[in-house]
Amino acid sequence: MDNIYNFLPVFQGLDEDALEFLAHNATSREFKAGEVIIREGESGNLIYIISSGSVRVVKHFGQPNATELDILRDRDFFGEICLLDSAPRSATVQALTDTNLYLLTPAIFEELNERMPRQFCLCIINIARDLSRRLRRIDEVFAARH
């Protein structure tokens, strides 16, 4: 994972020390196509970064009123809301293809904040920008349907 962080929008602008810290503390996990990664309503304490593959984000997964909110691919991330609050997962995420993910815990980000507060702030700003982009896209889709 050494160099992948240099190319991820969520870590854009971070210096080498911060990138090395995050890379050193991340773990990797593979999911097969069709496998559920996180479930709506469950508690969560991991942030996922897609190294390869694709996932779909679904509200009311497996129910007649299921709604696909997004498809995420390489370099995208999900689960970041656990950095901001402790509410249950807001949607289900399912692997569309065989998918390799990097996993980070909120504790890693807390330690980044303690060690390198400016770098942590840049990371949170990047997450906020991405959340804003996603919200705008969902708003556009919703408005187009009504």
C-alpha positions as CSV (number, residue, x, y, z in Angstrom):
1,M,0.0,0.0,0.0
2,D,3.0,2.2,0.2
3,N,2.4,4.5,-2.8
4,I,-1.3,4.1,-3.2
5,Y,-2.0,6.7,-0.6
6,N,-0.3,9.4,-2.8
7,F,-3.1,9.0,-5.3
8,L,-6.2,8.8,-3.1
9,P,-8.3,12.0,-3.0
10,V,-9.0,11.4,0.7
11,F,-5.3,11.8,1.5
12,Q,-4.5,14.6,-1.0
13,G,-2.1,17.1,0.4
14,L,-0.9,14.9,3.2
15,D,2.9,14.9,3.7
16,E,5.1,11.7,3.5
17,D,5.2,11.2,7.3
18,A,1.4,11.2,7.5
19,L,1.1,8.9,4.5
20,E,3.6,6.5,5.9
21,F,1.8,6.5,9.3
22,L,-1.5,5.6,7.7
23,A,0.0,3.0,5.3
24,H,1.9,1.3,8.3
25,N,-1.4,1.1,10.3
26,A,-3.7,-0.1,7.6
27,T,-4.7,-3.7,7.1
28,S,-5.8,-5.3,3.9
29,R,-8.8,-7.6,3.2
30,E,-10.3,-9.2,0.1
31,F,-14.0,-9.7,-0.6
32,K,-15.5,-11.9,-3.3
33,A,-18.1,-10.6,-5.7
34,G,-21.5,-10.6,-4.1
35,E,-20.1,-10.6,-0.5
36,V,-21.6,-8.1,1.9
37,I,-18.9,-5.9,3.4
38,I,-21.0,-3.8,5.8
39,R,-24.7,-4.0,6.7
40,E,-27.1,-1.1,7.2
41,G,-28.0,-0.8,10.9
42,E,-24.9,-2.5,12.2
43,S,-22.3,-0.7,14.3
44,G,-19.1,0.1,12.5
45,N,-15.6,1.2,13.4
46,L,-13.7,0.8,10.1
47,I,-13.1,3.1,7.2
48,Y,-12.6,1.2,3.9
49,I,-10.5,2.3,0.9
50,I,-10.9,0.5,-2.3
51,S,-7.6,-0.7,-3.7
52,S,-9.1,-2.7,-6.5
53,G,-12.6,-3.7,-7.5
54,S,-16.0,-2.1,-7.1
55,V,-18.8,-2.0,-4.6
56,R,-22.4,-0.9,-4.5
57,V,-24.0,1.1,-1.7
58,V,-27.6,0.1,-1.1
59,K,-30.3,1.4,1.3
60,H,-32.8,-1.3,2.4
61,F,-30.6,-4.1,0.9
62,G,-32.6,-7.3,0.0
63,Q,-36.0,-5.6,0.4
64,P,-38.5,-4.7,-2.3
65,N,-37.8,-1.0,-1.7
66,A,-34.0,-1.4,-2.0
67,T,-32.4,1.6,-3.5
68,E,-28.9,1.7,-5.0
69,L,-27.2,4.9,-3.8
70,D,-23.9,4.7,-5.5
71,I,-21.2,2.5,-7.1
72,L,-17.7,3.0,-5.8
73,R,-14.5,2.0,-7.5
74,D,-10.7,2.0,-7.1
75,R,-9.5,4.9,-4.9
76,D,-13.0,5.6,-3.4
77,F,-13.7,5.1,0.3
78,F,-16.7,4.3,2.5
79,G,-17.5,3.9,6.2
80,E,-15.9,7.3,7.0
81,I,-19.0,8.4,8.9
82,C,-17.7,6.4,11.9
83,L,-15.1,9.1,12.2
84,L,-17.8,11.7,12.8
85,D,-20.4,9.8,14.9
86,S,-21.2,6.5,16.4
87,A,-24.6,5.9,14.8
88,P,-25.2,2.6,13.1
89,R,-24.2,2.1,9.4
90,S,-26.5,4.0,7.1
91,A,-26.4,1.6,4.2
92,T,-25.2,-1.8,3.1
93,V,-22.1,-2.1,1.0
94,Q,-21.8,-5.2,-1.3
95,A,-18.8,-6.2,-3.5
96,L,-19.8,-6.1,-7.2
97,T,-16.5,-7.7,-8.2
98,D,-13.7,-9.3,-6.3
99,T,-12.5,-6.3,-4.3
100,N,-9.4,-5.6,-2.3
101,L,-9.8,-3.0,0.5
102,Y,-7.5,-1.2,3.0
103,L,-9.1,-0.9,6.4
104,L,-8.4,1.9,8.9
105,T,-9.9,2.4,12.4
106,P,-11.0,5.7,13.9
107,A,-8.3,5.1,16.5
108,I,-5.6,5.4,13.8
109,F,-7.1,8.8,12.8
110,E,-7.2,9.8,16.5
111,E,-3.5,9.0,16.8
112,L,-2.8,10.9,13.5
113,N,-4.6,13.9,15.2
114,E,-2.4,13.6,18.2
115,R,0.8,13.3,16.3
116,M,0.1,15.5,13.3
117,P,-3.0,17.7,13.8
118,R,-2.5,19.7,10.6
119,Q,-2.4,16.5,8.6
120,F,-5.5,15.1,10.3
121,C,-7.3,18.4,9.5
122,L,-6.4,18.1,5.8
123,C,-7.8,14.5,5.8
124,I,-11.0,15.5,7.5
125,I,-11.4,18.4,5.0
126,N,-10.9,15.9,2.1
127,I,-13.6,13.6,3.6
128,A,-16.0,16.5,4.0
129,R,-15.4,17.5,0.4
130,D,-16.2,14.0,-0.8
131,L,-19.3,13.7,1.4
132,S,-20.5,17.0,-0.1
133,R,-19.9,15.7,-3.6
134,R,-21.8,12.5,-2.8
135,L,-24.7,14.4,-1.3
136,R,-24.9,16.7,-4.4
137,R,-25.0,13.6,-6.7
138,I,-27.7,11.9,-4.6
139,D,-29.7,15.2,-4.6
140,E,-29.5,15.4,-8.4
141,V,-30.7,11.8,-8.8
142,F,-33.5,12.3,-6.3
143,A,-34.6,15.5,-8.0
144,A,-34.6,13.9,-11.4
145,R,-37.0,11.2,-10.2
146,H,-39.5,13.7,-8.8
